[in-house]
Structures are given as structure tokens and as C-alpha cells.
Amino acid sequence: MTEGRTPSHLAHSSASPTAPRPGLADRIHGGWLGRIAGNMLGKPVEQGDRWTRERIDHYLRRADALPLTDYLPPPPSAEDAAELRPEWRQCVRGGIDGSCRDDDIDYSVLVLELLETHGTDFTTEQLGTLWLRRLPYLQTFTAERAAYRNLAAGIRPPLAATTDNPYQEWIGALIRADVYGWVSPGKPRRAAALARRDAVLSHTGNGVYGAMWAAALIAAAFEAGGPREAVEAALAHIPAGSRLSRAVRHTAALYDAGAGWADTLTEMAREVGHLHWIHVVPNAAVLTAGLLYGEGDFTSTVALTVRGGLDTDSNGATAGSVAGVLCGAAAIPPQWTEPLHDRLRTAVFGFDGVRISELAERTYRLAVGSPDSPTGPDGMENS
């Protein structure tokens, strides 16, 4: 069945359109919670060449879990279980006890540490040093692992991104961008500039533009009237002629024309589906579709994004971050947040077991400026 423009489960809205806007602290907390929940929703099926959109929905139908309004159900058969990622038991309904450790969230923790230590004037070299000090090598992948290896060998940026690195336009830099948006509420240009300085450690071209777009998208969401407005605002901060910009605009145009969610993804697969399932461009199309067709509802947004396939945990994380900023933490339905028990698992040295609320509070201090943060009240570096 082809789904229409409005998902059938929008009735389970996480916030009333007439409700007052949540405060900044609640929205930053919503970004953290949404990122973690969206990541965990997509993690069991994070294998885009195997878990296609059609196969994910087949799994959900067999488990009687469509419409998807909660974490993935346990696998209905041993055969299904064998196809899921090994961590699935910690990420499905009934098995969640705190967050599941994942690199998408590790980088958010690292960026928070970076900004607390060096402020918004951090250098790409300082970021690389932080990776070597705080992040285990075997918890890095694709472009990040190539850059890490180059850094350890004494190769400095920008060569760290281009030496023996075939993954320069994959999604890795995009997944590192959220904190730059959270600390730049309503300032997408600033968020994009910060994300670019991070991204060039490991990526080039569309890989860098993906990070800039994601950071700008999240920053814009603090003031936007909804996801369509935020998506459009973010596009102003990447080159209009880039493949990433064209893919996002094409996806948005299909939405604007009234195409259904499934038809839009089918069309975008014809357009950019020849690229690797971890490449940033096709994933940006899936993410854009999830945001637009989710229409600001938290559950619909993360569910449609993960059902879109490809790099499901990364896309689910970014979609959850945007949706969490739009609605605020208090409005995220409890089935997504209560199993997390306000506890984060991470491979970043010194942070495992930290409270999610503490990370949100520290991010808020950076966003507004305080005597114990590196940034001043206007969000700029203290002298």
C-alpha cells in the first residue's frame, strides 16, 4: 500500500500545535533524548544493503508493529534475530535498560567536551588531539578510522582527511554535527561554520556539506515553525549546486507536490540509490523525507526515518534530534524516554554512565553562556 502525505499515526502527536513553545533548556534536552532514542530505534537494522525499506516493513508487519509507535519489537523468529545487529537485545522493546553505546552518540559527547575545553574557537587540530586522547581506535569506522590512523601517524589536517581515505563523502561528519546546532539556537550560519571546522578533519566535499547542513538544520529548528521551514533554512548554508543540496531540494519538492512518503523515497532511490548506503547524499534524502512527512510529530518522524532504510541509526539519531528540538523533552512520548533511565553508555573515556540530563544541562550552559562555560552570553568566545 502506498502511504499518503500524512502518516496514519499522526494522531499520536507528541505536542499540540496550540501548546506554548518549550523553553531552551527543555528543547536542548529534547535534542539529546531524541538523538539517543532515534539512534537506538535504528540500530538493530543498521545494514542498509541488507535491511532495505521493504524488508524493514516486512519485519514490522510480521511482528504486528505497523504503524511503528515504539522501539522495534523483538525478532519474530530465530532467522530474523540472526540478521539483526548483535546489539539488538539492548535496543528492542522490553530489553532497553539505559542507552545502547554507539559511535553516533560518542561523537556528540566528544563535541561537548571539545567546546567545554576550547570554546567555539577550537581548531581542527585540537579536535584531532581530543579523538586520540578520548576515543578508542576500534570504536571508529570508515572516514573517522582513516583520519584517526593518519593522525596517529603524524599526518595533520587537511591531509588527515585525504590520505588513504575512500570514505570522504560518507555520513560520518554529519553524525558529529548536532551539538554545534544545539549550542547555536536560531543561528544556523554559526552552527554550519562550527560543523565545517569539525568535518574537514575526516571529510571533503559533500561529506563536509552534510555536516554543515545538519548543524544548520538543528540550529534553525529552534526558531522554525516546523521541519519544512528548518530544512529550507539549512539549505542556505551549503552550496546550492552540490549533490547534497540537489537531493534535499528534490525530496522537498516531491513532498510539496503531494507525493506520498513511499513514492518519494522510490523516486529518490532512482536518483541517488547508486551511491553506497553510507554515502551522505542518499541518507540526506531519507532523513529529509522522514522530517517532512513526520510533520513535527516526534514518533512519526523517527519511525518514518528509520523505516526509510540505509544508515538507519545515524538517520534516526539526526531526525530524533531535530524532532526533539521542535517539541522539547517534556513532549516526547514516554515510551521513547523512560527506558533510557537518564543514563548514557559511551566509549568516550571518562563519560560512560553519565546522566543524559547532565549532558543537556552542560550543553545549555554553552548555548546561553555562563561564568563556568567557555562562551559568553552572546554565544561567542570569552576573552
C-alpha angles and dihedrals in degrees: 000000000000112000117227130228093277115055114232092236097059086106086079091069117174094211136022115244088229095049117113116261113265119245124263095257091052092048094050088048087049089054092054094045093044093049093051095044094047091048092052092047091058100036100087091057098038098135107095098188089056106028100055123176090261094049093049091053091046089055091049093049092051089050091046089239103131121141088044108225102153141027116308115288119243112275113279092220142022088248091058091047091055091056096052124087113274092250094060095110090064094048107046131085112288094015102072117109105161124330124318114240113253137162092237088066095036090066092051089056091047093051091050089053090047094054094044090052103038106014124219092314091071117141128226088243091057089052090053091051090051091053091054092047101042110023127069112233094229091057090064125085142192111337094008092053091048091050092044091052091049092049091050088052091054096257107142131204133311090028090048087072098047106038113100091335117132092170100070095126098040124113100267098102092048092058090056095055107080100089091055088059094045093053092046103054110183091000106099094162091057092046092051092050092052092047091050091056088054097042098055089067089077111002144055136193115357090004088065093040090054091058092046092049094048094049092047090046092055093044091049092049090070091069104019122108090230144329095292091058092045093050091051093047092051093053089065089070100058130059109281092218096054120113089240093055092046092051093050092046092048091051091048091048091055090050092048090050091057099253116156122253095250093046091050092053091046090053092047091049088057089049102045105002092108089075122089115278090245094049111117097233102063090039091054088055092052091046093049091050092050092050096046099042090042086061095203097309108129099215095044092047098053093038095052092043094053092042086056090073130208112094092004101175094047093046092044090052095052093043090050090049093054093043091047091053091048095052105023129232096280092058097051106108111256096239087073100045109029096067089056091068089206089283129126127202113205140162091220107115112251098015107074110125095016117152114257089220089057092053089050092050092050091049090050091054089054091048096053101026125238138184091266097047128080092237131074129228092277091054094252128121117281114236 
